[in-house]
């Protein structure tokens, strides 16, 4: 059988190629023309699988979080499960930071995003949290995770000590932060996560008693 002149496309293959472009050059670097060139096809071929760039971005976002651990909600108490899930979710986003601004808009109709939201909300309501509180907790946790993955706090400071020496005396060590970005950024996330969970664990008995 003769080989096809045009590479055979699959939705999964196109999605992986789009993610590679976004990882390298950001969302603005992705276009259907460039994606088609990377895949060795003409741009109209992509429309057999996607309706346009936003549809491709939705698929990429789903791909990024499809391995986030949501099975933990069926295996552990709600607070322990939230901890494992949040770490897994953040790890997935930190590995692909250029797609995070798009994902920060919310799950929309993305299946993986909706499964994630359903798992978190379901675990909280089944544990006895009121629906309104479960919604707020889910939102709060997503703010923490996506916010921490949007960019590095530590690498936001220049390594030139002279910038801070005269006018910003309390930032006399800021030039050292970039060299410790993992410790600073990961530590900040863990501090925020543990602070939130500690507060929720203390609040939980009252919520169970009063229903609010």
QUIRAJO-V400682 format. One record per residue. RES is the residue in three letters. PHI is phi in degrees with one decimal (none if undefined). D_CENTER is the distance of its C-alpha to the mean C-alpha in whole Angstrom. Layout:
# QUIRAJO-V400682
res->RES phi->PHI d_center->D_CENTER
res->RES phi->PHI d_center->D_CENTER
This chain:
# QUIRAJO-V400682
res->UNK phi->none d_center->44
res->UNK phi->-67.2 d_center->43
res->UNK phi->-74.2 d_center->40
res->UNK phi->-65.1 d_center->38
res->UNK phi->-70.2 d_center->38
res->UNK phi->-106.7 d_center->35
res->UNK phi->-54.5 d_center->32
res->UNK phi->-78.3 d_center->31
res->UNK phi->-93.5 d_center->27
res->UNK phi->-132.1 d_center->25
res->UNK phi->-59.5 d_center->22
res->UNK phi->-65.0 d_center->20
res->UNK phi->-65.5 d_center->21
res->UNK phi->-64.4 d_center->21
res->UNK phi->-63.1 d_center->17
res->UNK phi->-64.2 d_center->17
res->UNK phi->-65.7 d_center->19
res->UNK phi->-64.9 d_center->17
res->UNK phi->-62.9 d_center->14
res->UNK phi->-61.2 d_center->16
res->UNK phi->-65.7 d_center->17
res->UNK phi->-63.9 d_center->14
res->UNK phi->-58.6 d_center->14
res->UNK phi->-80.2 d_center->17
res->UNK phi->-130.8 d_center->18
res->UNK phi->81.6 d_center->15
res->UNK phi->-62.9 d_center->15
res->UNK phi->-66.2 d_center->18
res->UNK phi->-79.3 d_center->19
res->UNK phi->-93.4 d_center->19
res->UNK phi->-142.7 d_center->22
res->UNK phi->-64.1 d_center->24
res->UNK phi->-65.4 d_center->26
res->UNK phi->-65.2 d_center->25
res->UNK phi->-60.9 d_center->23
res->UNK phi->-62.5 d_center->26
res->UNK phi->-61.6 d_center->28
res->UNK phi->-62.6 d_center->25
res->UNK phi->-90.7 d_center->26
res->UNK phi->73.4 d_center->30
res->UNK phi->-131.4 d_center->30
res->UNK phi->-90.4 d_center->31
res->UNK phi->-53.6 d_center->29
res->UNK phi->-58.4 d_center->30
res->UNK phi->-62.7 d_center->29
res->UNK phi->-66.7 d_center->26
res->UNK phi->-75.7 d_center->27
res->UNK phi->-75.2 d_center->28
res->UNK phi->-121.6 d_center->24
res->UNK phi->-137.8 d_center->22
res->UNK phi->-86.9 d_center->24
res->UNK phi->166.1 d_center->22
res->UNK phi->-61.9 d_center->19
res->UNK phi->-61.6 d_center->17
res->UNK phi->-64.6 d_center->18
res->UNK phi->-64.7 d_center->17
res->UNK phi->-62.3 d_center->13
res->UNK phi->-59.8 d_center->13
res->UNK phi->-65.8 d_center->14
res->UNK phi->-63.8 d_center->12
res->UNK phi->-60.1 d_center->8
res->UNK phi->-64.0 d_center->10
res->UNK phi->-61.3 d_center->11
res->UNK phi->-62.3 d_center->8
res->UNK phi->-104.8 d_center->7
res->UNK phi->-66.5 d_center->11
res->UNK phi->-99.8 d_center->12
res->UNK phi->-62.4 d_center->10
res->UNK phi->-74.6 d_center->13
res->UNK phi->-111.0 d_center->14
res->UNK phi->-63.4 d_center->18
res->UNK phi->-60.8 d_center->18
res->UNK phi->-67.6 d_center->18
res->UNK phi->-88.8 d_center->22
res->UNK phi->-113.9 d_center->23
res->UNK phi->-133.7 d_center->22
res->UNK phi->-58.2 d_center->23
res->UNK phi->-55.4 d_center->20
res->UNK phi->-72.2 d_center->20
res->UNK phi->-65.6 d_center->20
res->UNK phi->-64.8 d_center->17
res->UNK phi->-60.2 d_center->15
res->UNK phi->-63.0 d_center->15
res->UNK phi->-63.9 d_center->14
res->UNK phi->-61.2 d_center->12
res->UNK phi->-62.1 d_center->10
res->UNK phi->-65.2 d_center->10
res->UNK phi->-65.5 d_center->9
res->UNK phi->-63.0 d_center->6
res->UNK phi->-63.5 d_center->6
res->UNK phi->-58.6 d_center->8
res->UNK phi->-65.2 d_center->6
res->UNK phi->-74.7 d_center->4
res->UNK phi->-62.8 d_center->7
res->UNK phi->-69.8 d_center->9
res->UNK phi->-140.0 d_center->8
res->UNK phi->-64.2 d_center->8
res->UNK phi->-69.7 d_center->10
res->UNK phi->-90.7 d_center->8
res->UNK phi->-60.7 d_center->5
res->UNK phi->-57.2 d_center->9
res->UNK phi->-67.3 d_center->9
res->UNK phi->-69.8 d_center->7
res->UNK phi->-65.3 d_center->7
res->UNK phi->-68.8 d_center->11
res->UNK phi->119.1 d_center->10
res->UNK phi->-75.0 d_center->11
res->UNK phi->55.3 d_center->14
res->UNK phi->-112.0 d_center->16
res->UNK phi->-71.4 d_center->13
res->UNK phi->-57.4 d_center->15
res->UNK phi->-64.5 d_center->12
res->UNK phi->-64.8 d_center->10
res->UNK phi->-71.4 d_center->13
res->UNK phi->-62.9 d_center->14
res->UNK phi->-63.2 d_center->11
res->UNK phi->-62.0 d_center->13
res->UNK phi->-64.5 d_center->16
res->UNK phi->-65.1 d_center->16
res->UNK phi->-66.1 d_center->15
res->UNK phi->-62.6 d_center->17
res->UNK phi->-63.9 d_center->20
res->UNK phi->-64.0 d_center->20
res->UNK phi->-69.9 d_center->20
res->UNK phi->-67.9 d_center->23
res->UNK phi->-67.4 d_center->25
res->UNK phi->-79.2 d_center->25
res->UNK phi->108.9 d_center->27
res->UNK phi->-70.6 d_center->24
res->UNK phi->-58.8 d_center->26
res->UNK phi->-57.8 d_center->24
res->UNK phi->-66.0 d_center->23
res->UNK phi->-69.5 d_center->22
res->UNK phi->-61.5 d_center->20
res->UNK phi->-63.8 d_center->18
res->UNK phi->-65.7 d_center->18
res->UNK phi->-64.2 d_center->17
res->UNK phi->-59.3 d_center->14
res->UNK phi->-65.4 d_center->13
res->UNK phi->-60.6 d_center->14
res->UNK phi->-66.1 d_center->11
res->UNK phi->-67.0 d_center->8
res->UNK phi->-59.9 d_center->10
res->UNK phi->-63.0 d_center->10
res->UNK phi->-66.9 d_center->7
res->UNK phi->-68.5 d_center->5
res->UNK phi->-61.8 d_center->9
res->UNK phi->-72.3 d_center->9
res->UNK phi->-95.7 d_center->6
res->UNK phi->-67.2 d_center->8
res->UNK phi->-179.7 d_center->11
res->UNK phi->-89.9 d_center->14
res->UNK phi->-66.0 d_center->16
res->UNK phi->-63.9 d_center->19
res->UNK phi->-78.8 d_center->19
res->UNK phi->-82.1 d_center->20
res->UNK phi->-108.7 d_center->23
res->UNK phi->-71.8 d_center->26
res->UNK phi->-88.4 d_center->28
res->UNK phi->-88.9 d_center->31
res->UNK phi->-61.2 d_center->33
res->UNK phi->-63.4 d_center->35
res->UNK phi->-60.6 d_center->33
res->UNK phi->-101.7 d_center->33
res->UNK phi->-56.3 d_center->36
res->UNK phi->-89.2 d_center->38
res->UNK phi->-99.5 d_center->36
res->UNK phi->-131.5 d_center->33
res->UNK phi->-61.5 d_center->35
res->UNK phi->-78.3 d_center->32
res->UNK phi->-106.1 d_center->30
res->UNK phi->-66.3 d_center->32
res->UNK phi->-109.7 d_center->30
res->UNK phi->-62.9 d_center->27
res->UNK phi->-67.6 d_center->28
res->UNK phi->-90.4 d_center->27
res->UNK phi->-62.4 d_center->24
res->UNK phi->-58.8 d_center->22
res->UNK phi->-75.8 d_center->24
res->UNK phi->-127.2 d_center->22
res->UNK phi->-60.9 d_center->19
res->UNK phi->-63.9 d_center->17
res->UNK phi->-62.8 d_center->19
res->UNK phi->-69.9 d_center->19
res->UNK phi->-70.1 d_center->15
res->UNK phi->-66.3 d_center->14
res->UNK phi->-64.5 d_center->17
res->UNK phi->-64.8 d_center->16
res->UNK phi->-62.4 d_center->13
res->UNK phi->-63.4 d_center->16
res->UNK phi->-62.5 d_center->18
res->UNK phi->-63.2 d_center->16
res->UNK phi->-62.5 d_center->15
res->UNK phi->-66.6 d_center->19
res->UNK phi->-64.0 d_center->20
res->UNK phi->-63.0 d_center->18
res->UNK phi->-66.0 d_center->19
res->UNK phi->-59.9 d_center->23
res->UNK phi->-65.7 d_center->23
res->UNK phi->-67.7 d_center->22
res->UNK phi->-62.6 d_center->24
res->UNK phi->-69.8 d_center->27
res->UNK phi->-76.7 d_center->27
res->UNK phi->-54.6 d_center->27
res->UNK phi->-60.1 d_center->30
res->UNK phi->-65.7 d_center->31
res->UNK phi->-64.1 d_center->29
res->UNK phi->-62.9 d_center->31
res->UNK phi->-76.8 d_center->34
res->UNK phi->-98.7 d_center->34
res->UNK phi->79.1 d_center->31
res->UNK phi->-157.5 d_center->29
